[in-house]
């Protein structure tokens, strides 16, 4: 099967939510220092400024399944786009620290919601053969958004905006947010959601529109899958779903126990602690963001060949050693010149494994009937752990810069064995067949 234009366009548009997700989560790294000075923030308040958006993501990811099921995946993504626009404008014109927190929280709602709805929508319109790579476009846009945020911070930092610089850094994301909102009106609804709502003919039209070669057979399998699920309730927390629940919660938690977002949010502070200047730190951040992008592309090229499980195992080993190196540098106060290389190595292994796999895996392991709720649960565990780590990281790093990285390194050892013994491979398997393999009936 070839990629047709409708499938490709729908994937790219839905994945724009990932670009905004990546941009909005790390753009704070370039604004936190002036906000810290302007509002006299303590380490606790500094952590809360970062965590305000993450509290929004926790709530947004937890609740996204409700509009996703009731309004549809596409319509719900439009609401996420509106939240992104409101957040960007609100941060740009914020009148005090409380307003910054409020609009960062609003943006977090959009991030959390789109982290659930975007990958789910793409998975539900994608054939099994292409699903890993197409859902991977969402993660590609996340890391492209991260790189764009670092580069945007660097460029705006050279433009001489003075005290208003942080407003430009936080507000510029309003432009891609508007683009996201407009383009969402040009893509079809998820065929699996349409079948769930009894709109079977429309679902068949979407399958044909997106280039499904055996559209009638695929439609029958979807209908049979959803009809089989109708004999039980929509409740997620039942014994029959224990395996996908375990997979979703653990992959979400381990994604953040790598330390990835604590490192990305405080990257400029980490480089400053190691003696780099502001401009030099900004450029190092761009290098880290570029590495993230390059290795995400490599992972996307092989995820449907090597499989999700293999990437996770390789990444666990690489991240363990890279994080151990960062911890050693801070604990011994030696070889600071190697810090950027250790961080680049860590980012490369993260992008190749957890970064590329998490949103694909979450979109695959739940059956159609509870996919929105299940993906919300996995995303919730990801964002809850993210908020907890990002809020406490400045406090932990203030007492000892090395211990947090030693902890993250140890967690990668745990991840390796959990993945090795408990994670099934999902490559090349249809969503309906995956339901059978996990013994969900």
C-alpha positions in Angstrom: 0.0 0.0 0.0 1.2 3.5 -0.9 0.7 6.6 1.2 -2.0 8.7 -0.4 -2.4 12.4 -0.1 -5.3 12.4 2.3 -3.6 10.0 4.7 -0.4 12.0 4.6 -2.2 15.4 5.0 -4.3 14.1 7.9 -1.1 12.8 9.6 0.8 16.0 9.2 -2.1 18.2 10.4 -2.8 16.1 13.5 1.0 16.0 14.2 1.1 19.8 14.3 -0.3 19.4 17.8 3.0 17.6 18.5 5.0 20.6 17.3 3.2 22.9 19.7 3.5 20.3 22.4 7.3 20.2 22.0 7.6 24.0 21.6 5.5 25.0 24.5 7.0 22.5 27.0 10.6 23.6 26.6 10.4 27.3 25.5 10.2 28.1 29.2 14.0 27.2 29.4 14.8 30.5 27.7 12.4 32.5 29.8 12.8 31.1 33.3 15.9 33.1 34.1 14.4 36.6 33.4 11.2 35.5 35.1 13.2 34.4 38.1 14.9 37.9 38.3 11.7 39.9 37.5 9.5 38.2 40.1 12.3 37.2 42.6 11.5 33.5 42.4 12.9 31.1 45.0 13.9 27.6 43.8 10.5 26.4 44.8 8.7 29.1 42.9 11.0 28.6 39.9 10.0 24.9 39.9 6.3 25.8 40.2 6.6 28.2 37.2 7.8 25.3 35.1 5.3 22.9 36.7 2.3 25.2 36.1 2.1 24.0 32.5 2.7 20.5 33.6 -0.2 20.5 36.1 -2.3 21.5 33.1 -0.9 18.7 31.0 -1.8 16.2 33.8 -5.4 17.4 33.9 -5.6 17.8 30.1 -4.3 14.3 29.5 -6.6 12.8 32.1 -9.8 14.4 30.7 -9.0 14.3 27.0 -10.7 11.0 26.5 -14.1 12.5 27.4 -14.3 14.9 24.4 -12.4 12.5 22.3 -15.1 9.9 22.8 -18.1 12.3 22.8 -17.1 15.0 20.2 -14.7 13.0 18.1 -10.9 13.0 17.8 -10.8 15.8 15.2 -13.2 18.2 16.9 -11.4 17.7 20.2 -8.1 18.6 18.5 -9.7 21.9 17.4 -10.4 22.8 21.1 -6.7 21.9 21.9 -5.6 24.4 19.2 -7.8 27.1 20.7 -6.1 26.5 24.1 -2.7 26.8 22.5 -3.6 30.2 20.9 -5.0 31.5 24.2 -1.9 30.4 26.1 0.5 32.1 23.7 -1.4 35.4 23.7 -1.9 35.3 27.5 1.8 34.7 28.2 2.8 37.5 25.8 0.6 40.0 27.6 0.8 38.7 31.1 0.5 41.4 33.7 2.1 39.6 36.7 3.5 36.2 37.8 0.0 34.8 38.6 -1.0 35.5 35.0 2.0 33.8 33.6 1.1 30.7 35.7 -2.5 30.9 34.6 -1.8 31.0 30.9 1.0 28.4 31.2 -1.6 26.2 32.8 -4.0 26.8 29.9 -1.3 25.8 27.5 -0.7 22.7 29.5 -4.3 21.7 29.1 -3.7 21.8 25.3 -0.4 19.9 25.5 -1.9 17.2 27.6 -5.0 16.9 25.4 -3.1 16.8 22.2 -0.6 14.2 23.5 -3.6 11.9 23.8 -5.7 12.9 20.8 -3.0 13.4 18.2 -1.4 10.0 18.3 -4.7 8.3 18.8 -6.2 10.0 15.7 -3.2 9.1 13.5 -3.2 5.5 14.8 -6.9 5.1 13.9 -6.5 6.3 10.4 -3.3 4.4 9.7 -2.9 0.9 8.2 -0.9 -1.5 10.3 2.0 -1.5 7.8 2.6 2.3 8.2 1.2 2.9 11.7 4.6 3.1 13.5 6.1 5.6 11.1 2.9 7.7 10.8 2.3 7.9 14.5 6.1 8.6 14.7 5.4 11.8 12.7 3.8 13.1 15.9 7.0 12.5 17.9 9.0 13.9 15.0 7.0 17.1 15.4 7.5 17.1 19.2 11.2 17.1 18.8 11.1 19.5 15.9 9.1 21.8 18.2 11.7 21.4 20.9 14.5 22.4 18.4 12.4 25.2 17.1 11.9 26.5 20.6 15.6 26.4 21.4 16.4 28.1 18.1 13.6 30.7 18.6 14.9 31.5 22.1 18.4 31.9 20.6 17.2 34.2 17.8 14.9 36.3 20.0 17.8 36.6 22.5 19.9 38.3 19.8 17.2 40.9 18.9 17.6 43.3 21.8 14.0 43.2 23.1 15.3 43.9 26.6 12.9 43.3 29.4 10.2 42.2 27.0 12.3 39.4 25.6 10.6 36.6 27.6 7.2 37.8 26.4 8.3 37.3 22.8 9.8 33.9 23.6 6.5 32.7 25.1 4.1 34.4 22.7 5.6 33.5 19.3 3.9 30.0 19.4 0.6 31.7 18.7 1.5 31.6 15.0 1.8 27.8 14.5 -1.2 27.4 16.9 -3.4 29.4 14.5 -2.1 27.3 11.6 -3.0 24.2 13.5 -6.5 25.4 14.2 -7.2 26.3 10.6 -5.8 23.2 9.0 -7.9 20.9 11.3 -10.9 21.9 9.3 -9.5 20.1 6.2 -9.1 16.5 7.5 -11.6 13.6 8.0 -12.8 12.1 11.3 -11.4 8.8 12.6 -13.1 5.8 11.0 -13.0 3.8 14.2 -14.7 6.6 16.2 -17.3 6.8 13.4 -18.0 3.1 13.7 -18.3 3.4 17.4 -20.9 6.1 16.9 -22.9 3.9 14.4 -21.8 6.0 11.4 -20.5 2.9 9.5 -21.0 4.3 5.9 -19.0 7.4 6.8 -16.3 5.3 8.2 -16.1 3.3 5.0 -15.8 6.5 3.0 -12.9 7.6 5.2 -11.1 4.3 4.9 -11.3 4.6 1.1 -10.4 8.2 1.2 -7.2 7.4 3.1 -6.2 4.7 0.6 -7.0 1.5 2.5 -6.7 -1.2 -0.2 -9.2 -3.6 1.5 -11.5 -1.0 2.9 -14.6 -3.2 3.1 -12.7 -6.0 4.9 -11.1 -3.5 7.3 -14.5 -2.0 8.0 -15.9 -5.4 8.8 -13.1 -6.1 11.2 -13.6 -2.8 13.0 -17.3 -3.3 13.3 -16.8 -6.9 14.6 -14.2 -5.6 17.1 -16.5 -2.9 18.4 -19.5 -5.2 18.4 -17.6 -7.8 20.5 -16.7 -5.1 23.0 -20.4 -4.0 23.3 -21.1 -7.1 25.5 -19.2 -5.4 28.3 -19.1 -1.9 29.7 -16.9 1.0 28.8 -15.1 0.8 32.1 -11.3 0.8 31.8 -10.3 -0.4 35.2 -11.4 -4.0 34.9 -9.4 -7.2 35.1 -9.6 -7.8 31.3 -7.6 -4.7 30.6 -4.9 -5.3 33.2 -2.1 -5.9 30.7 -2.6 -2.8 28.5 -3.1 -0.7 31.7 0.3 -2.0 33.0 2.0 -1.3 29.7 0.5 2.2 29.4 1.3 3.3 33.0 4.8 1.9 33.0 5.9 3.3 29.6 4.5 6.7 30.6 6.4 6.7 33.9 9.7 5.4 32.5 9.6 8.0 29.8 10.0 10.7 32.5 12.2 8.6 34.8 14.8 9.0 32.0 15.0 12.6 33.3 14.3 13.9 29.7 12.1 16.8 30.5 13.9 17.9 33.6 17.0 18.1 31.4 15.2 19.9 28.5 13.4 22.4 30.8 16.5 23.3 32.8 19.1 22.8 30.0 20.3 26.4 30.1 20.7 26.3 33.9 22.6 23.0 33.7 25.1 24.5 31.2 25.3 27.6 33.4 26.1 25.4 36.4 28.9 23.9 34.4 30.4 27.3 33.5 29.0 28.1 30.1 27.9 31.6 29.2 24.3 32.5 28.2 25.0 32.7 24.5 27.1 29.5 24.6 24.5 27.7 26.6 21.8 28.8 24.0 23.9 27.4 21.2 24.6 24.1 23.1 20.8 23.8 23.6 20.3 24.1 19.8 22.9 21.3 19.3 21.0 19.1 21.8 17.7 19.9 20.0 19.2 19.0 16.6 20.5 15.7 17.9 17.0 14.9 19.2 15.6 15.6 15.8 18.2 13.6 13.9 17.8 10.4 16.0 14.0 10.7 16.0 14.2 10.5 12.2 16.5 7.5 12.4 14.1 5.8 14.8 11.1 6.5 12.6 12.9 4.8 9.7 13.4 1.6 11.6 10.6 1.4 14.1 8.4 -0.8 11.9 11.3 -3.0 11.0 13.2 -3.4 14.3 10.1 -3.1 16.4 9.2 -1.1 19.5 10.7 -3.4 22.0 14.1 -3.5 20.4 14.4 0.2 20.4 13.4 0.5 24.1 16.1 -2.1 25.1 18.8 -0.4 23.1 17.9 3.0 24.5 17.8 1.8 28.1 21.5 0.7 27.9 22.6 3.9 26.1 20.8 6.3 28.4 22.0 4.4 31.5 25.7 5.0 30.6 25.2 8.6 29.4 23.3 9.7 32.6 25.9 8.0 34.7 28.6 10.1 32.9 26.6 13.3 33.6 26.3 12.4 37.3 30.0 11.7 37.5 30.9 15.1 36.0 28.8 17.0 38.6 29.8 14.8 41.6 33.5 15.1 40.9 33.5 18.7 39.4 35.9 17.4 36.7 35.7 17.0 32.9 33.0 19.7 32.5 34.1 19.9 28.8 32.5 16.4 28.3 29.1 17.5 29.7 27.7 18.6 26.4 28.8 15.3 24.7 27.3 13.2 27.5 24.0 15.1 27.2 24.0 14.7 23.4 24.6 11.0 23.8 21.7 10.8 26.3 19.4 12.7 23.9 20.4 10.5 21.0 19.5 7.3 22.8 16.3 8.8 24.2 15.1 10.0 20.8 16.0 6.6 19.3 14.0 4.7 21.9 11.5 6.2 24.4 11.0 9.3 22.4 10.0 7.5 19.3 8.1 4.6 20.9 5.9 6.0 23.7 3.1 7.6 21.6 3.1 4.8 19.1 2.9 2.2 21.8 0.2 4.0 23.8 -2.0 4.2 20.7 -1.6 0.4 20.0 -2.2 -1.5 23.2 -5.8 -0.6 24.0 -8.9 -1.9 22.1 -11.1 0.5 20.1 -13.8 0.8 22.8 -11.5 2.1 25.6 -8.7 3.5 23.5 -9.4 7.1 24.4 -9.6 6.3 28.1 -6.5 4.1 28.0 -4.4 6.5 26.1 -5.5 9.2 28.6 -4.3 7.0 31.4 -0.9 6.4 29.8 -0.5 10.1 29.0 -1.6 11.0 32.5 1.1 8.8 34.1 3.7 10.4 31.8 2.7 14.0 32.6 2.1 13.3 36.4 5.7 12.0 36.6 6.9 14.8 34.5 5.3 17.5 36.8 6.7 15.7 39.9 10.2 15.5 38.6 10.3 18.9 37.0 9.0 20.6 40.1 11.5 19.0 42.4 14.5 19.0 40.1 15.8 22.5 41.1 15.6 21.6 44.8 17.5 18.3 44.2 20.0 19.9 41.9 20.6 22.8 44.3 21.9 20.4 47.0 23.9 18.2 44.6 23.9 18.5 40.9 24.9 14.9 40.4 22.4 12.8 42.4 19.3 13.4 40.2 21.3 12.0 37.2 22.5 9.0 39.1 18.9 8.3 40.0 17.8 8.6 36.4 20.6 6.2 35.4 19.4 3.6 37.9 15.9 3.9 36.6 17.1 2.9 33.1 18.4 -0.4 34.5 14.9 -1.1 35.9 13.3 -0.1 32.6 15.5 -2.5 30.7 14.4 -5.6 32.6 10.7 -4.5 32.7 10.7 -4.1 28.9 12.6 -7.4 28.4 10.3 -9.5 30.5 6.9 -7.9 30.2 6.5 -5.8 27.0 5.0 -7.5 23.8 6.1 -6.5 20.3 3.4 -4.6 18.4 5.0 -4.0 15.0 3.0 -4.9 11.9 -0.1 -6.0 13.8 -3.5 -4.4 13.2 -5.2 -2.7 16.1 -7.9 -5.4 16.1 -5.4 -8.3 16.0 -3.5 -6.7 18.9 -6.6 -6.9 20.9 -6.7 -10.7 20.4 -3.0 -11.1 21.1 -3.3 -9.4 24.5 -6.3 -11.7 25.2 -8.8 -8.9 25.5 -12.2 -10.3 24.6 
